């Protein structure tokens, strides 16, 4: 099985708030072997076309100066899509990275990847090690993976560590039956804005529809109709509420 270990670094926490990617790193794993060389590694710094906050720079070390001359995502998108085509993506906390990638593809009019198979190693780690810390650092320590060179977050470095973590969690270099993680389509992890907006609207409508009908006393209804007639008369027949009630 061809796997792509994937990680991103961003300007913030939410693409829906305008945050963008500043780095993307991906490494190919084939038949449980981590491959090297330009053909098997995808690594790009990305100009996010917006400011990178100082508090975020302290996490990954990527500032505005570092990416101002780098390509935008739309300039590298097709190359990225070609690299991951036909593979299963392995991501630690898949909704986060997929949210950014799928949003960038959407706003730049590239094909969506909702059909691609994805393994979320954070979900898998929580199943294997419940009630324990399961971030990438903790998993490296648990599986005796050297991470002393990781002072800052970095998409390529974290993809390399993720490859070792995934292999460790699934039985090492020699695959063990029953040790593999669940694969789901990318669309199961991320709802694009137009989809999530529709769901929110339906949920809001459903809440309204479940409310009990209001009981309006007959005298209030009579007073309401009299007021509508008065407005209709004084406006020269322009009372839209009167027209609506007549139509109903």
SVG drawing of the C-alpha trace seen along z (x, -y; Angstrom):
<svg xmlns="http://www.w3.org/2000/svg" viewBox="-61 -57 80 68">
<polyline fill="none" stroke="black" stroke-width="0.4" points="0.0,0.0 1.3,-3.4 1.1,-5.9 1.8,-9.6 2.8,-11.0 1.6,-14.6 1.9,-17.7 1.4,-21.4 2.3,-24.6 -0.1,-27.5 -0.7,-31.2 -3.2,-30.2 -5.9,-27.7 -8.8,-28.1 -8.9,-28.5 -12.5,-29.7 -11.0,-32.8 -8.6,-33.5 -5.6,-31.5 -3.5,-29.9 -0.7,-27.4 3.0,-28.4 4.6,-25.0 3.6,-21.6 5.7,-18.4 4.9,-14.9 6.9,-11.7 6.1,-8.5 6.0,-5.1 5.7,-2.1 5.4,1.5 6.3,0.2 9.6,-1.4 10.2,-5.1 11.4,-6.3 13.9,-9.2 14.9,-11.3 13.1,-14.1 10.7,-11.7 9.4,-10.5 9.4,-13.7 7.2,-16.8 8.3,-19.9 7.4,-23.5 7.3,-26.7 4.2,-28.7 3.5,-32.4 0.2,-32.7 -0.6,-36.1 -1.2,-37.4 0.6,-38.3 2.1,-35.6 1.4,-36.5 4.4,-36.6 2.9,-34.1 2.7,-31.6 6.2,-32.3 7.4,-31.2 5.9,-27.8 7.3,-26.9 9.9,-29.6 8.5,-30.6 8.1,-34.4 7.0,-36.8 10.5,-37.3 11.1,-33.6 8.0,-33.1 7.6,-36.4 9.4,-35.1 8.0,-31.6 5.2,-30.4 1.5,-30.6 -0.5,-27.5 -2.2,-27.8 1.2,-27.7 2.2,-24.4 -1.3,-22.8 -1.2,-20.7 2.3,-19.4 1.0,-18.5 -2.1,-16.7 0.1,-14.7 2.3,-13.7 -0.5,-12.4 -2.6,-10.8 -3.6,-7.2 -2.2,-7.1 -3.6,-6.9 -2.8,-10.0 -1.6,-9.5 -2.0,-12.7 -1.8,-13.3 -5.0,-15.2 -6.4,-15.0 -9.2,-17.5 -6.7,-20.3 -4.4,-19.7 -7.1,-18.5 -9.2,-21.6 -6.5,-23.9 -5.6,-21.8 -9.2,-21.3 -10.0,-24.9 -7.0,-26.0 -8.0,-23.7 -11.6,-25.0 -10.8,-28.7 -8.2,-28.2 -10.6,-26.1 -8.6,-22.8 -10.2,-19.3 -11.4,-18.3 -9.9,-15.4 -12.8,-14.3 -12.7,-10.9 -9.1,-10.2 -8.5,-7.6 -7.1,-9.1 -5.7,-7.6 -5.8,-9.8 -2.9,-8.7 -4.2,-10.8 -7.5,-8.9 -5.6,-5.6 -3.2,-6.6 -6.2,-7.4 -7.7,-4.0 -4.4,-2.2 -3.3,-4.4 -6.5,-5.8 -6.1,-8.4 -2.5,-9.2 -0.8,-12.0 -0.9,-11.3 0.7,-14.3 3.6,-13.6 6.3,-14.2 4.7,-11.8 4.3,-9.1 8.0,-9.5 9.0,-9.0 6.6,-6.0 8.0,-4.3 11.7,-5.2 12.0,-7.5 14.7,-10.1 13.4,-13.6 16.2,-15.6 16.6,-17.6 13.0,-18.9 13.2,-22.3 10.4,-23.8 7.5,-22.4 8.3,-21.8 6.1,-20.1 8.9,-18.0 10.5,-17.0 7.1,-16.1 6.2,-14.0 9.4,-12.1 8.7,-11.5 5.1,-10.6 6.3,-7.9 8.3,-6.3 5.4,-6.7 2.9,-5.1 5.2,-2.2 5.7,-1.8 2.0,-1.8 1.2,0.7 3.8,3.4 7.1,2.0 8.7,2.5 7.2,5.9 3.4,5.6 1.3,7.4 -2.2,8.4 -4.9,6.6 -2.5,3.8 -3.4,1.3 -5.5,-1.8 -8.9,-2.6 -9.1,-4.5 -11.8,-6.9 -12.5,-9.3 -11.2,-12.8 -14.7,-14.1 -15.4,-12.3 -12.9,-14.6 -13.7,-18.0 -16.9,-19.8 -16.2,-22.6 -17.9,-26.0 -20.8,-25.7 -21.6,-22.2 -21.2,-23.1 -23.3,-26.2 -26.1,-24.2 -26.0,-21.8 -26.1,-24.7 -29.1,-26.2 -30.9,-22.9 -30.1,-22.5 -31.4,-25.9 -34.6,-25.3 -35.1,-22.0 -34.9,-23.6 -37.5,-26.2 -39.8,-23.5 -39.7,-21.5 -41.0,-24.5 -44.5,-24.3 -47.0,-26.5 -47.8,-29.7 -51.3,-30.2 -52.6,-33.6 -55.8,-34.8 -58.7,-35.6 -58.9,-39.2 -55.2,-39.7 -55.9,-38.2 -58.8,-40.6 -56.8,-43.6 -54.0,-42.5 -56.4,-42.2 -57.9,-45.6 -54.5,-47.2 -53.5,-45.6 -56.7,-47.0 -56.0,-50.4 -52.4,-50.4 -53.7,-49.1 -56.2,-51.9 -53.8,-54.7 -51.0,-53.5 -53.3,-53.5 -53.4,-49.8 -49.6,-49.2 -49.7,-47.0 -47.8,-43.9 -48.9,-42.0 -52.5,-42.4 -51.7,-41.0 -49.9,-38.1 -52.9,-37.2 -55.3,-37.6 -53.2,-35.2 -53.0,-32.7"/>
</svg>
